Amino acid sequence: MKKHLNGIVLMGFLLQLFACEKPQLPLENYTPSLVVISNFNTLDGIRVQVSKSQSPLDNGPTEYINYATVEIWESGLLLEKLYLNDTRELKTPFYTSELLKPRIGVDYTVKVSAKGFRSVTATSRIPESVNLDSVKIEKLSAVPDDPGYVRYNFDLSIYFTDPRLERNFYHVNVFQKNVVVQKDGVEQVEQIKKLTFSSGINSNYIVANYDGGFLIEDKPIDGNAIRIPVPISIRMPAGVQNLDEMIVELRSVSEEYYLFHSTVSRQQNNSDQPFSDPVVLFNNIRNGQGVFAGYSQAEKIVSLKPQ
């Protein structure tokens, strides 16, 4: 479950987004750079994905690099050299630590080098986690749907208190967990689905994240107790006995994490609006492209009992 919630692998199309920025040189002289993607937390070792940036004229697949040297440093000291995962069976390559478990409030620096590219570096830290005070199912109603099904509409209300006099950023993820009984009535399969939200919720401080959930900047809520009602509609078989569970993950994210995910999400939302203002993608990889960013997390589970 934790592995599912804390995965850092991003889809290849995201890596191509960075190459969409205007190059400094004519396209025919385009020089590729290293693209580094890593979101890290306190539960897992640091995992880093390395690829090659693409020219705006190149629509080919992402070219991952499996011969890089990837190191994690703290205060000028080398902590660990990351190793490459087993890339057989077409697995996406990434570099991961074996011993290091990142700590809250510590500045970590990633250094990546590969033959034929300029070496790159980036620094980030994991912010203090903010607890979820509670998660409640409110305003639950059941409406008949297609024959044999019922649609449940409700607010998944998320309560937490934003720390006072601090600049904080959040990523709220919502997962639907259910158990499906196979035809023989014996085998049960657990299914977990991450919910995505429309860009219609976007404001200056809230952004629907491209990969699910939504991002929050705390400027308008600084130091206050917060209730976020998330409207949800779920279609379930009538008379089902198994209970669905709603899992809420509140990530307290670094500014780098927020800026990267929010700019990528806003660019995705603008992709079908040719007359919208261009979105400049955030990048904290010196001499390269991508993001190296930390986050901490809190989690609560609430059951949805069919009526």
LONU-577577 format. One record per residue (C-alpha): residue in one letter; x, y, z. Coordinates in steps of 0.25 Angstrom, whole numbers, padded with zeros to 4 digits, always signed. Each point is the difference from the previous one (the first is absolute). Layout:
% residues N
AXYZ...
% end
This chain:
% residues 307
M+0000+0000+0000K+0011+0010+0004K+0007-0004-0012H-0012+0004-0008L-0002+0013+0007N+0014+0005-0001G+0004-0004-0014I+0009+0010-0007V+0000-0005-0014L-0006+0011-0010M-0005-0004-0013G+0009+0002-0012F-0008+0011-0006L+0003+0009+0012L+0015-0001-0004Q-0003+0005-0014L-0007+0012+0006F+0013+0006+0004A+0006+0000-0014C-0012+0009-0004E+0007+0012+0006K+0006+0009-0011P+0014-0004-0002Q+0012+0009+0001L+0006-0005-0013P-0006-0002-0014L-0007-0013+0000E+0010-0006-0010N+0011+0002+0011Y-0009-0005+0011T+0009-0006+0012P-0008-0010+0008S+0002+0001+0015L-0003-0009+0012V-0014-0001+0005V-0001-0004+0015I-0013-0004+0007S-0001-0003+0015N-0011+0002+0010F+0005-0006+0014N-0005-0002+0014T+0003-0006+0013L-0006-0013-0003D+0009-0005-0011G+0014+0002-0005I+0002+0011-0010R-0003-0005-0015V+0005+0008-0012Q-0004-0001-0014V+0009+0005-0011S-0003+0002-0014K+0005+0008-0012S-0007+0013-0004Q-0007+0001-0014S+0000+0010-0011P-0013+0007-0002L+0000-0007-0014D+0002-0014+0006N-0013-0007+0003G+0007-0013+0003P-0001-0008+0013T+0008+0004+0013E+0014-0004-0001Y+0004-0005+0014I+0014+0000+0005N+0005-0013+0007Y+0015+0004+0000A+0000+0012+0009T+0007+0002+0014V-0010+0005+0010E+0004+0005+0014I-0007+0005+0012W+0008+0011+0008E-0003+0007+0014S+0008+0012+0004G+0012-0003-0009L+0000-0015+0004L-0003-0012-0010L-0011-0008+0007E-0002-0011-0011K+0002-0003-0014L-0014-0005-0006Y-0001-0013-0008L-0008-0003-0012N-0012-0009+0001D-0002-0013-0008T-0005+0005-0013R-0003-0013-0006E-0014-0003-0005L-0001+0015-0005K-0001+0006+0014T+0003+0015+0000P+0014+0002+0005F+0002+0008+0013Y+0012+0002+0010T-0003-0003+0015S+0007+0000+0013E+0002-0012+0009L+0003+0006+0013L-0005+0014+0000K-0013+0004+0007P-0002+0015-0002R-0003+0008+0012I-0009+0012+0002G+0006+0014-0001V+0014-0005-0006D+0005+0006-0013Y+0003-0011-0009T+0008+0002-0014V-0001-0009-0011K+0012+0000-0010V-0002-0007-0014S+0011-0002-0010A+0000-0008-0013K+0010-0001-0012G-0004+0011-0011F-0008+0009+0010R+0003+0011+0009S-0001-0005+0015V-0012+0005+0007T-0004+0003+0015A-0012+0004+0008T-0003+0002+0015S-0013-0002+0007R-0006-0004+0014I-0011-0007+0006P-0009+0009+0008E-0007-0003+0013S-0013-0008-0001V-0013+0006+0003N-0010-0009+0006L-0014-0003-0005D-0010+0003+0011S-0011-0008-0006V-0006-0005-0013K-0016-0001+0000I-0010-0004-0010E-0011+0010+0000K-0013+0003-0007L-0001-0015-0005S-0011-0003-0010A-0004-0012-0008V-0006+0001-0014P-0004-0012-0008D+0009-0001-0012D+0000-0010-0012P-0008-0013+0003G+0007-0007+0012Y+0008+0012+0004V+0000+0012+0010R+0007+0013-0001Y+0005+0006+0013N+0003+0015+0001F+0007+0006+0011D+0010+0010+0005L+0013-0006+0005S+0003+0011+0010I+0015+0001+0004Y+0004+0008+0012F+0014+0004+0004T+0007+0013+0007D+0010+0008-0008P+0012+0004+0008R+0000+0015+0003L+0010+0009-0006E+0006-0010-0009R+0000-0001-0015N-0006-0014-0003F-0004-0008-0012Y-0008-0013-0001H-0004-0011-0009V-0013-0007+0004N-0002-0014-0006V-0013-0008+0001F-0001-0014-0003Q-0012-0010-0001K+0003-0014+0006N-0010-0011-0002V+0000-0015+0000V-0005-0008-0012V-0005-0014+0002Q+0003-0009-0011K-0011-0009-0007D+0004-0012+0009G-0004+0008+0012V+0013-0003+0007E+0011+0008-0006Q+0000+0015+0003V+0008+0010-0007E+0004+0014+0006Q-0001+0011-0010I+0005+0014+0003K-0003+0012-0009K+0006+0014+0001L-0011+0011-0003T+0003+0011-0010F-0007+0013+0000S-0004+0010-0011S+0007+0013-0002G-0013+0007+0003I+0005+0000+0015N+0012+0008-0004S+0003+0014+0006N+0012+0008+0004Y+0003-0009+0012I-0006-0014-0004V+0004-0008-0013A-0006-0013-0004N+0012-0009-0001Y+0003-0007-0014D+0002-0013+0007G-0011+0000+0010G-0004+0008+0013F+0002+0015+0001L+0011+0010+0004I-0002+0011+0010E+0008+0013+0004D-0004+0005+0014K+0000+0015-0002P-0015+0002+0002I+0000-0010+0011D+0012+0002+0008G-0001-0004+0015N-0014-0005-0001A-0008-0012+0002I-0004-0005-0014R-0012-0008-0005I+0001-0004-0015P-0013-0007-0005V+0003-0009-0012P-0012-0003-0008I+0000-0015-0004S-0010-0009-0008I+0002-0015+0001R-0008-0010-0008M-0001-0014+0007P-0009-0013-0002A-0013+0001+0008G+0001-0009+0013V+0015-0001+0000Q+0005-0005+0014N+0014+0004-0001L+0004+0014+0005D+0007+0010-0009E+0011+0008+0007M+0005+0014-0003I+0014+0002+0003V+0005+0015+0001E+0015+0003+0000L+0004+0014+0004R+0014+0003-0006S+0008+0012+0006V+0009+0003-0012S+0012+0008-0002E-0002+0013-0009E+0008-0007-0011Y-0010-0011+0000Y-0012+0009+0000L+0006+0009-0011F+0003-0012-0009H-0013-0007+0001S-0008+0013-0001T+0007+0005-0012V-0001-0014-0007S-0015-0001+0003R-0003+0014-0005Q+0007-0002-0013Q-0007-0013-0002N-0013+0007+0003N+0004+0011-0011S+0004-0010-0010D-0014+0000-0007Q-0001+0015+0001P+0009+0006-0011F-0003+0015+0004S+0003-0002+0015D+0013+0006+0006P+0012-0009+0000V+0004-0007+0013V+0015+0001+0004L+0003-0014+0005F+0008+0000+0014N+0013-0006+0000N+0010-0001+0012I+0011-0009-0007R+0012+0008-0002N+0006-0002-0015G-0012-0009-0003Q-0015-0002+0001G-0010-0006+0010V-0002+0000+0014F+0006-0005+0013A-0010+0002+0012G-0004-0005+0013Y-0013-0002+0007S-0006-0006+0013Q-0013-0006+0002A-0012-0004+0009E-0011-0009-0003K-0014-0004+0005I-0011-0010-0005V-0015+0001+0001S-0010-0010-0004L-0011+0002-0009K-0012-0009+0004P-0010-0003-0011Q-0014+0003+0004
% end
